């Protein structure tokens, strides 16, 4: 499967409540499990961490047997406290074996398909080329008013601890 196919095929994630404050999101290709609190957030959001599983072509029975093998990393998201809706991406980290496989792109595009527009917080300098390939628009501040001519300028000064740097 080439990268362009992944972008066009990404589908919305369906949310499932797992009990005890845990949740998951899933489509036919990825499974995000956990939803436990992780790190700081502002007053209107909760930062949640989900483990990423690559379930492309995997049956539920296979998943049970191969769960450890299928875990590919984690994603941290901001959820709106009042609704529980995903409001932004804080961090995504893939295991070395999952990198350059299109999985990161698939996770991002699935989140975008779910939210309609994905806010991306705290972009690392080394990840700017990845985000540029995805077509994000970089912003100078949280008000979405001033696009930055050179995205690398974003990394020289943090606007705030949870400043918004890009939107997809």
PyMOL commands that set and color helices and strands:
alter all, ss='L'
color gray80, all
select helices_A, chain A and resi 3-9+60-70+96-98+103-115+125-134+153-156
alter helices_A, ss='H'
color red, helices_A
select strands_A, chain A and resi 14-19+22-26+30-37+45-54+71-80+86-94+119-121+137-138+164-167
alter strands_A, ss='S'
color yellow, strands_A
deselect
rebuild
show_as cartoon
